[in-house]
Structure formats: C-alpha cells, structure tokens
Amino acid sequence: MTFFDLVLRNLWSKKARSIGLAFAVAIAVMAVVTLEVTSSSLEQSAAAIISVGKADFTVAQKGAADTLASTIDVDELARLRHTPGVASAVGVLVETQRINAENPVFIEIGINPSDLRAFGVKIVAGHHYSATAEHEVMLGWTAAANLGLHVGDRFNANGTWNTVTGIYSTGNAFGDAGAMFPLPAIQGYNRVPGIVTLAFVKVTKAASITAVAARVDYDQPELTTIRTAAQFGRADQDLVYLQAAVNGSTVLAILIGAVIIGNTMLLSLFERTREFGLLRAVGWTRRRTLGLLLGESLLLALVGATLGVALSFAIAVVLENLPALKGILHPNFTEGAFWRALFTALVMTLIGSLYPTIRAALLSPLRALSYE
C-alpha cells in the first residue's frame, strides 16, 4: 500500500467526518470566492462606465459614494478645460433607469452633440439629436437591437417619450447598451442643472498624460483623476469598502475554519491515539506520522476548495439574475479568484491541523498503546 493509498483509506474509513471537514472548508471558500468575484465584477462594470469616452483619463468627484454619484459643476468643468495641456474635456451626465424586466439598470448618458466625436461616438444610422431638444434620443446599437427599436421609433424613458434620431456605436459594451440624450434635457429630467457626472479628458500631443493628471489633482483637490482600475477608490468609496470586505472575509473565514478543523482533528487524535502508537511502535518516525496527518489535511483542503468554487459558481448565477444586479454584475472567475480559494483552504486547514498534528507526532509509543 502506497503512502497516498493510506491517506485515502484513513479518510474513507471516517467518511462522515471527512465530508464534514471538506464541507466546512467549502463553505468558507464559497463565501470568499463569491465576494472576490462580485468585487471584481463591480469594479469591471465601473471601469466600463468610465472608459466609454475615448479619453486619456477620466475626472470624477473625489470620495464620492460611487461612480454615478460623482458631481462636477460648470465652474469646475471650465477650470478643467483651461488646465495647461488639456486639449478637450467632455462633461457627461450618467444616470441609470429601469426600462423593463430585461433592462433593470439601463445606462443613460447626457452629452452635447458637439462633443460626440471627441467622445468616440460613431453614428451608424440616422443622425444625432439637436443640442436643445427635449424629446430626442440616440440608442446604442446593442440597446436598439435588444429593445427592437429603429430610427424614427419612440423610446419611453425619464417619464416621457423620445424620438430615436440615430443609432450609434462606441466600441464599449456598456456604452452601446445604453442611450444618449441632449445634456440639458437629461439634466432637466434629473433636476441637476449645470451638473455632470464625469469629465473625459484628452491631452495635447506635446503634453504628458501623467503630468496633466497630476496638475488637475493639484489644482482641483475636490476632483480626482482616474486612469486605471486600481485608482477607482479615489472616486468610488463603495469599491474600497467592498474590497476591504473581501480581505476581511478571507481572514475571518480562515480563523473560523481553522477552529472548526482544529476541534474536529483534535477529537480524531483522541480516537486514533492507539493507531498512532502502533505506527510508532513498528518503526514510523515522527516525521512520517506528521506527513500522514498533513497529507490527510491537505487532501481535504483541495476537495473543499474545489467544492467551494463549484458552490460559488452556483451562487454567482443566482446573484447575476437578481433584479437589483441584473445588467451590472457579470461574474468573472479570474485566476486570482482560484488562487484566493486555494490559499484560503490551505491556510485554514494547516492552521487548524497544526496543533493536533504536532501532538500526534510527539506521542510516546508506549503511552499511546496504553491509552484507553
């Protein structure tokens, strides 16, 4: 019998306990991986929103509760446009609305028609709306296809009807699944005159993007520049809190899982004391005894991690189809999520089994054989 066969036999002989330990690991891994995937998905959604405009960097209100809660007024936008090195700064108002059950979080972008080209909008059918129109809209080609609408049709949004004047493409999934309105009209609908959510900035060819962004951060401390996903925390506090929750849940899961595993393995040690004494009596070294118990623990950790990821897949599917998250949450099981699952399972198992394993290895053969 090989060493691995012995590990399997020991685990199989105590099926109920092995399944219970693996399931405990799986629950902890499921919670951690689900939070990791959710956090990553929401961060990617935020990244998609701020990357709709073809810009060198995006400007938002510093420390806003979330990206869409950012507010930039006309004076701040004007100062931004006059910053040395800034070629253009397109201010847009981004809102969301429930259109129907299939589009519970529909993206609406308010933008002046003169800024469409700089924003990276390509009209593929019809024409753009007029700057002061109150009942005109352009639909992204994905949105138009999903809603079954064409140029000249009516699109109901913001409590009123709007004539579809054109179909556009931005090359961005979020942008193409939304709609664009004249900026004054959507500001009026939402009662935020003179306010935009984000500003999309392009710098002059001779300027350094990093230097211009630093200048904006220095000149207007109430605003912040965003170029990468890692910088979202400057503007979106919700993402910061969510990532903190992911890290906190990992630590908590490891501690709770380690206690459960430690208690269970300690009980197993008491039951198997004579077995360990017999192994030591026939020549097993402390190192080999230690290896046997660690092998059992690591195998349970791997099984638990695999089961936990599978459960997380199922939970993610449920979350993705919840009305409040439909269209926003797109679970993406990245390599990082799998590594976090493995890390959580291994660390909690090793910590939990450390004391029982060392105690078993240090047992005196004579004392262990006489244990009742």
C-alpha positions as CSV (number, residue, x, y, z in Angstrom):
1,M,0.0,0.0,0.0
2,T,1.4,3.4,-1.0
3,F,1.5,6.4,1.3
4,F,-1.2,8.1,-0.8
5,D,-3.4,5.0,-0.6
6,L,-3.0,5.0,3.2
7,V,-4.1,8.7,3.3
8,L,-7.2,7.8,1.2
9,R,-8.0,4.8,3.3
10,N,-7.8,6.8,6.5
11,L,-10.1,9.5,5.1
12,W,-12.6,6.9,3.7
13,S,-12.8,5.0,6.9
14,K,-14.2,8.1,8.6
15,K,-16.4,9.2,5.7
16,A,-18.8,11.4,7.8
17,R,-16.0,13.3,9.5
18,S,-14.1,13.8,6.2
19,I,-17.2,15.0,4.4
20,G,-18.0,17.4,7.2
21,L,-14.5,18.9,7.2
22,A,-14.4,19.2,3.4
23,F,-17.8,20.9,3.5
24,A,-16.7,23.3,6.2
25,V,-13.7,24.3,4.0
26,A,-16.1,24.6,1.0
27,I,-18.5,27.0,2.8
28,A,-15.6,29.2,3.8
29,V,-14.1,29.1,0.3
30,M,-17.5,29.8,-1.3
31,A,-18.0,32.9,0.8
32,V,-14.6,34.3,0.0
33,V,-14.6,33.5,-3.7
34,T,-18.1,34.8,-4.2
35,L,-17.1,38.1,-2.6
36,E,-14.0,38.2,-4.7
37,V,-15.8,37.6,-7.9
38,T,-18.5,40.1,-7.0
39,S,-16.0,42.8,-6.2
40,S,-14.0,42.1,-9.4
41,S,-17.2,42.2,-11.5
42,L,-18.5,45.5,-10.0
43,E,-15.0,47.0,-10.5
44,Q,-15.0,46.0,-14.1
45,S,-18.5,47.5,-14.5
46,A,-17.3,50.8,-13.1
47,A,-14.2,50.6,-15.4
48,A,-16.5,50.0,-18.4
49,I,-18.6,53.1,-17.5
50,I,-15.6,55.5,-17.1
51,S,-13.9,54.1,-20.2
52,V,-16.9,54.7,-22.5
53,G,-15.3,58.0,-23.7
54,K,-12.2,57.8,-25.8
55,A,-10.0,59.8,-23.3
56,D,-6.6,59.8,-21.8
57,F,-8.1,59.9,-18.3
58,T,-11.4,60.5,-16.5
59,V,-12.1,63.0,-13.9
60,A,-14.7,62.5,-11.1
61,Q,-15.6,63.9,-7.8
62,K,-13.1,62.8,-5.1
63,G,-14.5,60.5,-2.5
64,A,-18.0,60.1,-4.0
65,A,-20.1,57.2,-2.6
66,D,-20.0,55.6,-6.0
67,T,-19.0,56.5,-9.5
68,L,-22.5,57.5,-10.6
69,A,-22.9,59.8,-7.5
70,S,-20.0,62.0,-8.7
71,T,-20.9,65.6,-9.4
72,I,-18.9,68.2,-11.3
73,D,-20.3,71.7,-11.7
74,V,-19.9,74.1,-14.6
75,D,-17.1,76.1,-12.9
76,E,-15.1,73.0,-12.2
77,L,-15.5,71.8,-15.7
78,A,-14.5,75.2,-17.1
79,R,-11.3,75.3,-14.9
80,L,-10.5,71.7,-16.1
81,R,-10.8,72.8,-19.7
82,H,-8.4,75.6,-19.1
83,T,-5.8,73.4,-17.4
84,P,-2.4,73.6,-19.3
85,G,-2.0,70.5,-21.5
86,V,-5.8,69.7,-21.7
87,A,-6.9,69.5,-25.3
88,S,-10.6,68.7,-24.5
89,A,-12.7,67.8,-21.5
90,V,-16.1,66.3,-22.4
91,G,-18.6,66.6,-19.5
92,V,-21.3,63.9,-19.4
93,L,-24.1,63.1,-17.0
94,V,-24.5,59.4,-16.4
95,E,-27.8,58.1,-14.9
96,T,-29.5,54.7,-14.7
97,Q,-33.1,53.8,-15.1
98,R,-35.3,50.7,-15.1
99,I,-36.7,50.3,-18.6
100,N,-38.2,46.8,-18.2
101,A,-37.5,43.5,-16.5
102,E,-34.8,42.7,-19.0
103,N,-33.1,46.2,-18.6
104,P,-33.4,47.0,-14.9
105,V,-30.3,49.1,-14.9
106,F,-30.3,51.0,-18.3
107,I,-27.4,53.4,-18.8
108,E,-28.4,57.0,-19.9
109,I,-25.7,59.4,-21.0
110,G,-26.3,63.1,-21.3
111,I,-23.9,64.7,-23.7
112,N,-23.8,67.7,-26.0
113,P,-23.9,66.7,-29.7
114,S,-20.8,68.8,-30.4
115,D,-18.9,66.5,-28.0
116,L,-20.0,63.2,-29.6
117,R,-17.0,62.9,-31.9
118,A,-14.5,63.6,-29.2
119,F,-16.3,61.1,-27.0
120,G,-15.7,58.4,-29.6
121,V,-19.3,58.1,-30.9
122,K,-19.9,56.8,-34.4
123,I,-23.4,57.2,-35.8
124,V,-24.3,54.1,-37.8
125,A,-27.9,55.0,-38.7
126,G,-29.9,58.3,-38.7
127,H,-28.3,61.4,-37.2
128,H,-27.6,63.0,-33.8
129,Y,-30.1,64.9,-31.8
130,S,-30.1,68.7,-31.6
131,A,-28.5,70.4,-28.6
132,T,-31.7,71.8,-27.0
133,A,-34.1,69.0,-28.0
134,E,-36.4,67.8,-25.2
135,H,-37.7,64.6,-26.8
136,E,-34.9,63.2,-28.8
137,V,-32.5,60.3,-28.1
138,M,-29.9,58.2,-29.7
139,L,-29.7,54.5,-28.9
140,G,-26.6,52.3,-28.8
141,W,-26.8,49.6,-31.4
142,T,-26.9,46.9,-28.7
143,A,-29.8,48.7,-26.9
144,A,-31.7,49.2,-30.2
145,A,-31.4,45.5,-31.0
146,N,-32.4,44.4,-27.5
147,L,-35.4,46.8,-27.5
148,G,-36.4,46.2,-31.1
149,L,-36.3,49.9,-32.0
150,H,-35.2,51.8,-35.1
151,V,-34.6,55.3,-36.2
152,G,-38.0,57.2,-36.0
153,D,-39.4,54.9,-33.3
154,R,-40.4,56.2,-29.9
155,F,-38.4,55.3,-26.8
156,N,-40.1,55.8,-23.4
157,A,-37.6,57.0,-20.7
158,N,-37.5,59.5,-17.9
159,G,-41.2,59.6,-17.7
160,T,-41.7,60.8,-21.3
161,W,-41.5,59.7,-24.9
162,N,-38.4,60.4,-27.1
163,T,-38.0,60.0,-30.8
164,V,-35.0,57.9,-31.8
165,T,-32.9,60.1,-34.1
166,G,-30.0,57.8,-34.6
167,I,-28.2,54.6,-33.7
168,Y,-24.6,54.8,-32.5
169,S,-21.6,52.7,-31.7
170,T,-18.8,53.4,-29.2
171,G,-17.0,50.1,-29.2
172,N,-17.7,49.8,-25.5
173,A,-20.3,47.2,-24.3
174,F,-21.8,49.5,-21.6
175,G,-22.0,52.5,-23.9
176,D,-23.5,50.5,-26.8
177,A,-26.2,49.0,-24.4
178,G,-27.4,52.5,-23.3
179,A,-28.8,55.7,-24.7
180,M,-27.6,59.2,-25.2
181,F,-29.7,62.4,-24.6
182,P,-29.0,66.1,-25.1
183,L,-27.2,67.2,-21.9
184,P,-29.7,70.0,-20.9
185,A,-32.6,67.6,-21.3
186,I,-31.3,64.8,-19.1
187,Q,-30.1,67.5,-16.6
188,G,-33.7,68.7,-16.5
189,Y,-35.2,65.3,-16.2
190,N,-33.0,64.6,-13.1
191,R,-33.2,68.2,-11.8
192,V,-29.4,68.8,-11.7
193,P,-28.9,71.8,-13.9
194,G,-25.3,72.6,-14.7
195,I,-24.1,69.3,-13.3
196,V,-22.2,66.4,-15.0
197,T,-21.1,63.1,-13.5
198,L,-17.7,62.6,-15.2
199,A,-15.3,64.5,-17.5
200,F,-13.4,62.7,-20.1
201,V,-10.1,64.4,-20.8
202,K,-7.7,64.3,-23.8
203,V,-4.3,66.0,-23.5
204,T,-2.4,67.8,-26.2
205,K,0.1,65.8,-28.2
206,A,3.1,67.6,-26.7
207,A,1.9,67.1,-23.1
208,S,2.5,64.2,-20.7
209,I,-0.7,62.5,-19.6
210,T,0.8,61.8,-16.1
211,A,1.9,65.4,-15.7
212,V,-1.5,66.8,-16.8
213,A,-3.4,64.4,-14.5
214,A,-1.1,65.4,-11.6
215,R,-1.8,69.1,-12.4
216,V,-5.6,68.5,-12.3
217,D,-5.3,66.7,-8.9
218,Y,-3.2,69.6,-7.5
219,D,-5.3,72.5,-8.9
220,Q,-8.7,71.0,-8.1
221,P,-8.4,68.9,-4.9
222,E,-12.2,68.3,-4.8
223,L,-11.7,66.3,-8.1
224,T,-9.7,63.2,-8.8
225,T,-8.2,61.7,-12.0
226,I,-8.7,58.0,-12.9
227,R,-6.6,56.1,-15.4
228,T,-6.7,52.5,-14.2
229,A,-9.0,50.2,-12.3
230,A,-6.7,50.4,-9.3
231,Q,-7.4,54.1,-8.9
232,F,-11.2,53.7,-8.6
233,G,-11.0,54.0,-4.9
234,R,-10.2,57.7,-5.3
235,A,-13.7,58.3,-6.6
236,D,-15.8,55.3,-5.6
237,Q,-15.8,54.6,-1.9
238,D,-18.2,51.6,-2.3
239,L,-15.5,49.7,-4.2
240,V,-13.0,50.4,-1.5
241,Y,-15.3,49.1,1.2
242,L,-16.2,46.1,-0.9
243,Q,-12.5,45.2,-1.4
244,A,-12.0,45.6,2.4
245,A,-14.9,43.3,2.9
246,V,-13.2,40.7,0.7
247,N,-10.0,40.9,2.6
248,G,-11.8,40.8,5.9
249,S,-13.9,37.9,5.0
250,T,-10.8,35.9,3.9
251,V,-9.2,36.4,7.3
252,L,-12.5,35.7,9.2
253,A,-13.1,32.5,7.1
254,I,-9.6,31.3,7.8
255,L,-9.9,31.8,11.5
256,I,-13.4,30.3,11.8
257,G,-12.5,27.4,9.5
258,A,-9.3,26.8,11.5
259,V,-11.2,26.5,14.7
260,I,-13.7,24.0,13.3
261,I,-10.9,21.9,11.7
262,G,-8.8,22.1,14.8
263,N,-11.6,20.9,17.1
264,T,-12.5,18.1,14.7
265,M,-9.0,16.9,14.2
266,L,-8.3,17.0,18.0
267,L,-11.2,14.7,18.5
268,S,-9.9,12.5,15.8
269,L,-6.5,12.4,17.6
270,F,-8.1,11.1,20.8
271,E,-9.8,8.4,18.8
272,R,-6.7,7.4,16.9
273,T,-4.2,7.5,19.7
274,R,-3.6,3.8,19.8
275,E,-3.3,3.8,16.0
276,F,-0.5,6.3,16.1
277,G,1.1,4.4,19.0
278,L,1.1,1.2,16.9
279,L,2.6,3.0,13.9
280,R,5.4,4.5,16.0
281,A,6.0,1.0,17.6
282,V,6.5,-0.6,14.2
283,G,9.1,2.0,13.2
284,W,7.3,5.0,11.9
285,T,9.2,8.2,12.6
286,R,7.7,11.4,13.9
287,R,8.2,13.0,10.5
288,R,6.3,10.2,8.7
289,T,3.4,10.4,11.2
290,L,3.4,14.2,10.7
291,G,3.4,13.7,6.9
292,L,0.4,11.3,7.2
293,L,-1.8,13.7,9.1
294,L,-0.7,16.7,6.9
295,G,-1.4,14.7,3.8
296,E,-4.9,13.9,5.0
297,S,-5.5,17.6,5.9
298,L,-4.2,18.9,2.5
299,L,-6.3,16.4,0.6
300,L,-9.4,17.6,2.5
301,A,-8.4,21.2,1.7
302,L,-8.2,20.5,-2.0
303,V,-11.5,18.7,-2.1
304,G,-13.1,21.6,0.0
305,A,-11.6,24.2,-2.3
306,T,-12.9,22.5,-5.4
307,L,-16.4,22.1,-3.9
308,G,-16.3,25.7,-2.7
309,V,-15.6,27.1,-6.1
310,A,-18.4,25.0,-7.6
311,L,-20.8,26.4,-5.0
312,S,-19.6,29.9,-5.7
313,F,-20.4,29.4,-9.4
314,A,-23.9,28.5,-8.5
315,I,-24.3,31.4,-6.1
316,A,-22.9,33.8,-8.8
317,V,-25.5,32.6,-11.3
318,V,-28.3,33.4,-8.8
319,L,-26.8,36.8,-7.9
320,E,-26.4,37.7,-11.6
321,N,-30.1,37.2,-12.2
322,L,-31.3,39.2,-9.2
323,P,-33.3,42.3,-10.4
324,A,-31.1,44.7,-8.4
325,L,-27.9,43.3,-10.0
326,K,-29.0,42.3,-13.5
327,G,-27.0,44.1,-16.1
328,I,-24.4,45.2,-13.6
329,L,-23.0,42.0,-12.1
330,H,-21.2,39.9,-14.7
331,P,-19.3,37.2,-12.6
332,N,-15.8,36.7,-13.9
333,F,-13.9,33.9,-12.3
334,T,-10.4,35.1,-12.8
335,E,-7.1,33.3,-11.9
336,G,-6.9,35.5,-8.8
337,A,-10.2,34.1,-7.5
338,F,-9.0,30.5,-7.8
339,W,-5.7,31.3,-6.1
340,R,-7.7,33.0,-3.3
341,A,-9.8,29.9,-2.9
342,L,-6.7,27.6,-2.7
343,F,-5.0,30.0,-0.3
344,T,-8.0,30.1,2.0
345,A,-8.5,26.4,2.0
346,L,-4.8,25.5,2.6
347,V,-4.1,28.2,5.3
348,M,-7.2,27.4,7.3
349,T,-6.5,23.7,7.1
350,L,-2.9,24.0,8.0
351,I,-3.6,26.3,11.0
352,G,-6.4,24.2,12.2
353,S,-4.5,20.9,12.0
354,L,-1.2,22.3,13.3
355,Y,-1.6,21.5,17.0
356,P,-3.3,18.1,16.6
357,T,-0.7,17.0,14.1
358,I,2.3,18.0,16.2
359,R,0.7,16.5,19.3
360,A,0.2,13.2,17.4
361,A,3.7,13.2,16.1
362,L,5.1,13.7,19.6
363,L,3.1,10.9,21.2
364,S,5.2,8.3,23.1
365,P,4.5,4.8,21.5
366,L,4.2,3.1,24.9
367,R,1.9,5.8,26.3
368,A,-0.2,5.8,23.1
369,L,-0.6,2.0,23.1
370,S,-1.8,2.1,26.7
371,Y,-4.3,4.8,26.0
372,E,-7.9,3.7,26.7
